[in-house]
Amino acid sequence: MNKNRFQFLSILFVVLRIIFAPLILINVYLSTLGSLFLDGMDGLIFSKANVSRSSYQIIDKILDFYWYFWIFLYLTINSPGDFLYYLFTIFFLIRLVGEVFFLIKGKRKIFILFPNLFELFFWVYLLSNLLGLGALLLPPFLWFIIIICTVLKLFQEYLAHVANFSFFNFIFKRKVLVWKN
């Protein structure tokens, strides 16, 4: 594919991310899977469209926060219970602070201090409810799950934002994700 097609795809991905987020109020699983796929693939599309990493990161983080807002709205409407709601609120605020610092300073390394526990814990919440394992989100199991989520997310944030590790390059064993300076 040529650069113009990837530029078109990058715009399409932005539009689809904007559309998929509010669908969470209609079908939480479809919206979440669609948003996860689009967020996971858009970096590759933007890099092939010759967008700089810094420009992509700003667009991506704004779209991420848009998605987090819709998740938070979903949780507000479909209360997971007071304690879990407060926990989600704390995770939401942690990531919000990180996103604001990033947008002001432009330093991706900040995310190691403000990991995206909000979205990861939301996936755990959805999966536990889908599988009828809601009891896992009650103490004492809850604390174990939070620890596991935190360790996994800190590792992922380190790989993505500090080490600049690319899963695409690792999987394909060649540089498929190459950013313009």
C-alpha positions as CSV (number, residue, x, y, z in Angstrom):
1,M,0.0,0.0,0.0
2,N,1.2,3.5,-0.7
3,K,1.5,6.4,1.7
4,N,-1.8,8.0,0.6
5,R,-3.8,4.8,1.4
6,F,-2.2,4.7,4.9
7,Q,-3.1,8.4,5.4
8,F,-6.7,7.6,4.5
9,L,-6.6,4.5,6.8
10,S,-5.2,6.7,9.7
11,I,-8.1,9.1,9.3
12,L,-10.5,6.1,9.1
13,F,-9.0,4.7,12.3
14,V,-9.5,8.0,14.1
15,V,-13.1,8.2,13.0
16,L,-13.8,4.6,14.0
17,R,-12.2,5.1,17.4
18,I,-14.5,8.1,17.9
19,I,-17.6,6.0,16.8
20,F,-16.7,2.8,18.7
21,A,-16.3,4.5,22.1
22,P,-19.9,5.6,22.7
23,L,-21.2,2.2,21.5
24,I,-20.1,1.0,24.9
25,L,-23.6,2.2,26.1
26,I,-25.2,-0.2,23.6
27,N,-22.9,-3.2,23.5
28,V,-20.0,-3.1,26.0
29,Y,-18.2,-6.1,24.6
30,L,-18.3,-5.1,20.9
31,S,-17.3,-1.6,21.8
32,T,-14.4,-2.7,24.0
33,L,-13.1,-5.3,21.5
34,G,-13.4,-2.8,18.6
35,S,-11.6,-0.1,20.6
36,L,-8.9,-2.5,21.7
37,F,-8.3,-3.6,18.1
38,L,-8.3,-0.1,16.7
39,D,-6.0,1.3,19.5
40,G,-3.7,-1.7,19.0
41,M,-3.4,-1.2,15.3
42,D,-3.4,2.5,14.8
43,G,0.2,3.0,15.6
44,L,1.2,0.8,12.7
45,I,-1.2,2.6,10.4
46,F,0.1,6.0,11.4
47,S,3.7,5.0,11.1
48,K,3.1,3.8,7.5
49,A,1.3,7.1,6.8
50,N,4.6,8.8,7.6
51,V,3.2,10.5,10.7
52,S,5.8,11.4,13.4
53,R,5.8,9.4,16.6
54,S,5.3,12.6,18.6
55,S,2.3,13.6,16.5
56,Y,0.8,10.1,16.7
57,Q,1.3,10.0,20.5
58,I,-0.7,13.2,21.0
59,I,-3.6,12.0,18.7
60,D,-3.5,8.5,20.4
61,K,-3.5,9.9,23.9
62,I,-6.4,12.2,23.2
63,L,-8.4,9.3,21.6
64,D,-7.4,7.1,24.6
65,F,-8.8,9.6,27.0
66,Y,-12.0,10.0,25.0
67,W,-12.4,6.2,25.3
68,Y,-11.7,6.3,29.1
69,F,-14.4,8.9,29.4
70,W,-16.9,6.6,27.8
71,I,-15.8,3.7,30.0
72,F,-16.2,5.9,33.1
73,L,-19.7,7.0,31.9
74,Y,-20.6,3.3,31.3
75,L,-19.4,2.5,34.9
76,T,-21.4,5.4,36.3
77,I,-24.6,4.3,34.6
78,N,-24.0,0.6,35.3
79,S,-22.6,0.8,38.8
80,P,-20.2,-2.0,39.6
81,G,-20.8,-1.3,43.3
82,D,-19.5,1.5,45.5
83,F,-16.1,0.0,46.3
84,L,-15.3,-0.9,42.7
85,Y,-16.6,2.4,41.4
86,Y,-14.3,4.2,43.8
87,L,-11.4,2.0,42.7
88,F,-12.2,2.7,39.0
89,T,-12.4,6.5,39.9
90,I,-8.9,6.4,41.5
91,F,-7.4,4.5,38.4
92,F,-9.2,7.0,36.1
93,L,-7.8,10.0,37.9
94,I,-4.2,8.5,38.0
95,R,-4.3,8.0,34.2
96,L,-5.9,11.5,33.7
97,V,-3.0,13.1,35.6
98,G,-0.5,11.2,33.5
99,E,-2.2,12.2,30.2
100,V,-2.3,15.8,31.2
101,F,1.4,15.8,32.1
102,F,2.1,14.1,28.8
103,L,0.2,16.6,26.8
104,I,1.9,19.5,28.6
105,K,5.5,18.1,28.7
106,G,5.4,15.6,25.8
107,K,7.5,13.0,27.7
108,R,6.1,9.5,27.3
109,K,8.2,8.2,30.1
110,I,5.7,9.9,32.5
111,F,3.3,6.9,31.9
112,I,5.5,4.7,34.0
113,L,4.4,6.8,37.0
114,F,0.8,7.0,35.9
115,P,0.1,3.5,34.5
116,N,-3.2,2.7,32.7
117,L,-4.7,0.5,35.4
118,F,-8.1,2.0,34.6
119,E,-8.5,0.3,31.2
120,L,-6.8,-3.0,32.2
121,F,-8.9,-3.3,35.3
122,F,-12.0,-2.6,33.2
123,W,-11.1,-5.6,30.9
124,V,-10.7,-7.7,34.1
125,Y,-14.0,-6.5,35.3
126,L,-15.8,-7.3,32.0
127,L,-14.1,-10.7,31.7
128,S,-14.9,-11.7,35.2
129,N,-18.6,-10.7,34.7
130,L,-18.7,-12.5,31.4
131,L,-17.4,-15.7,32.9
132,G,-19.5,-15.4,36.0
133,L,-16.4,-14.9,38.2
134,G,-17.5,-11.6,39.8
135,A,-16.3,-12.9,43.2
136,L,-12.7,-12.4,42.0
137,L,-13.3,-8.7,42.3
138,L,-14.0,-9.0,46.1
139,P,-11.3,-9.0,48.8
140,P,-9.1,-10.9,49.3
141,F,-8.9,-11.9,45.6
142,L,-9.3,-8.3,44.5
143,W,-6.0,-7.3,46.1
144,F,-4.2,-10.1,44.3
145,I,-5.7,-9.1,41.0
146,I,-4.8,-5.4,41.5
147,I,-1.2,-6.4,42.2
148,I,-1.0,-8.6,39.1
149,C,-2.6,-5.8,37.0
150,T,-0.2,-3.3,38.3
151,V,2.9,-5.4,37.7
152,L,1.7,-6.3,34.1
153,K,0.8,-2.7,33.3
154,L,4.0,-1.2,34.7
155,F,6.0,-3.7,32.5
156,Q,3.9,-2.8,29.4
157,E,4.2,0.9,30.1
158,Y,8.0,0.5,30.4
159,L,8.2,-1.5,27.2
160,A,6.0,1.0,25.2
161,H,7.1,4.3,26.6
162,V,10.6,3.9,28.0
163,A,12.2,1.1,26.0
164,N,10.3,1.9,22.8
165,F,9.7,-1.8,22.3
166,S,7.5,-2.7,19.3
167,F,5.5,-5.8,19.4
168,F,5.0,-5.6,15.7
169,N,8.7,-5.6,15.1
170,F,9.2,-8.4,17.5
171,I,6.4,-10.6,16.0
172,F,7.4,-10.0,12.4
173,K,11.1,-10.2,13.2
174,R,11.8,-7.1,11.2
175,K,11.1,-3.3,11.4
176,V,7.5,-2.9,10.3
177,L,6.8,-0.1,12.8
178,V,9.2,2.7,11.7
179,W,8.5,6.3,12.9
180,K,9.3,9.4,10.9
181,N,11.4,11.8,13.1
